């Protein structure tokens, strides 16, 4: 356990002790703030029954931040270790492969959660300057953040897996972005062709992340979506572990 915590602190330090982490947070904060500026400009004269969290979700700014940030966050985890020559040193320390994989994923996930904290500031501004009392439902805010963390963990696990496959951070980022964009396209197809009776449509509907987030941003927690996203995350982490362990077969 001590080795796992030490490695997690090391990964977090890699984000917060370098300029890269602050650039990622600044870019994500800009996109969040800009999205709320656009929303407030559009809603200046038109009231809406939709919660603010749902309005943010339907602008596609959330998906843009998710698709672009996760490859950048994860691209250095294993690829940089291989490129700099510290990978073999790390793997010969008294830690297990599982601890290394989990520590790198945990560090990336914690940084990802910190990156989304400015969203609370945007929601606070809306709450304090809106003319309607109770404009912000904190249950919906909690559901939104749960959806953000669950989807983020899935995309981060894919990014970790891609980073373990190459020595190039750029290649890792491109593979993660391509895979994430492909999953997003599948989710778009599932949302575009809903309520089909065929088994293909039923299988496709499981990847309807739009509907999943639609529930989360309204404060509705469906355990089926939670289990499904956690299962996907564990699956890619399992693949990541097998890739790391494959060095012993060479």
Secondary structure in CASP SS format (residue, H / E / C, confidence):
PFRMAT SS
TARGET T0000
AUTHOR 0000-0000-0000
METHOD secondary structure of the structure
MODEL  1
X C 1.00
X H 1.00
X H 1.00
X H 1.00
X H 1.00
X H 1.00
X H 1.00
X H 1.00
X H 1.00
X H 1.00
X H 1.00
X H 1.00
X H 1.00
X H 1.00
X H 1.00
X H 1.00
X C 1.00
X C 1.00
X H 1.00
X H 1.00
X H 1.00
X H 1.00
X H 1.00
X H 1.00
X H 1.00
X H 1.00
X H 1.00
X H 1.00
X H 1.00
X H 1.00
X H 1.00
X H 1.00
X H 1.00
X H 1.00
X H 1.00
X H 1.00
X H 1.00
X H 1.00
X H 1.00
X H 1.00
X H 1.00
X H 1.00
X C 1.00
X C 1.00
X C 1.00
X C 1.00
X C 1.00
X C 1.00
X C 1.00
X C 1.00
X C 1.00
X H 1.00
X H 1.00
X H 1.00
X H 1.00
X H 1.00
X H 1.00
X H 1.00
X C 1.00
X C 1.00
X H 1.00
X H 1.00
X H 1.00
X H 1.00
X H 1.00
X H 1.00
X H 1.00
X H 1.00
X H 1.00
X H 1.00
X H 1.00
X H 1.00
X H 1.00
X H 1.00
X C 1.00
X C 1.00
X C 1.00
X C 1.00
X H 1.00
X H 1.00
X H 1.00
X H 1.00
X H 1.00
X H 1.00
X C 1.00
X C 1.00
X H 1.00
X H 1.00
X H 1.00
X H 1.00
X H 1.00
X C 1.00
X C 1.00
X C 1.00
X C 1.00
X C 1.00
X H 1.00
X H 1.00
X H 1.00
X H 1.00
X H 1.00
X H 1.00
X H 1.00
X H 1.00
X H 1.00
X H 1.00
X H 1.00
X H 1.00
X H 1.00
X H 1.00
X H 1.00
X H 1.00
X H 1.00
X H 1.00
X H 1.00
X C 1.00
X C 1.00
X H 1.00
X H 1.00
X H 1.00
X H 1.00
X H 1.00
X H 1.00
X H 1.00
X H 1.00
X H 1.00
X H 1.00
X H 1.00
X H 1.00
X C 1.00
X C 1.00
X C 1.00
X C 1.00
X C 1.00
X C 1.00
X C 1.00
X C 1.00
X H 1.00
X H 1.00
X H 1.00
X H 1.00
X H 1.00
X H 1.00
X H 1.00
X H 1.00
X H 1.00
X H 1.00
X H 1.00
X H 1.00
X H 1.00
X H 1.00
X H 1.00
X H 1.00
X H 1.00
X H 1.00
X H 1.00
X H 1.00
X H 1.00
X H 1.00
X H 1.00
X H 1.00
X H 1.00
X H 1.00
X C 1.00
X C 1.00
X C 1.00
X C 1.00
X C 1.00
X H 1.00
X H 1.00
X H 1.00
X H 1.00
X H 1.00
X H 1.00
X H 1.00
X H 1.00
X H 1.00
X H 1.00
X H 1.00
X H 1.00
X H 1.00
X H 1.00
X H 1.00
X H 1.00
X H 1.00
X H 1.00
X H 1.00
X H 1.00
X H 1.00
X H 1.00
X H 1.00
X H 1.00
X C 1.00
X C 1.00
X C 1.00
X C 1.00
X C 1.00
X C 1.00
X H 1.00
X H 1.00
X H 1.00
X H 1.00
X H 1.00
X H 1.00
X H 1.00
X C 1.00
X C 1.00
X C 1.00
X H 1.00
X H 1.00
X H 1.00
X H 1.00
X H 1.00
X H 1.00
X H 1.00
X H 1.00
X H 1.00
X C 1.00
X C 1.00
X C 1.00
X C 1.00
X C 1.00
X H 1.00
X H 1.00
X H 1.00
X H 1.00
X H 1.00
X H 1.00
X H 1.00
X H 1.00
X H 1.00
X H 1.00
X H 1.00
X H 1.00
X H 1.00
X H 1.00
X H 1.00
X H 1.00
X H 1.00
X H 1.00
X H 1.00
X H 1.00
X H 1.00
X H 1.00
X H 1.00
X H 1.00
X H 1.00
X H 1.00
X H 1.00
X C 1.00
END
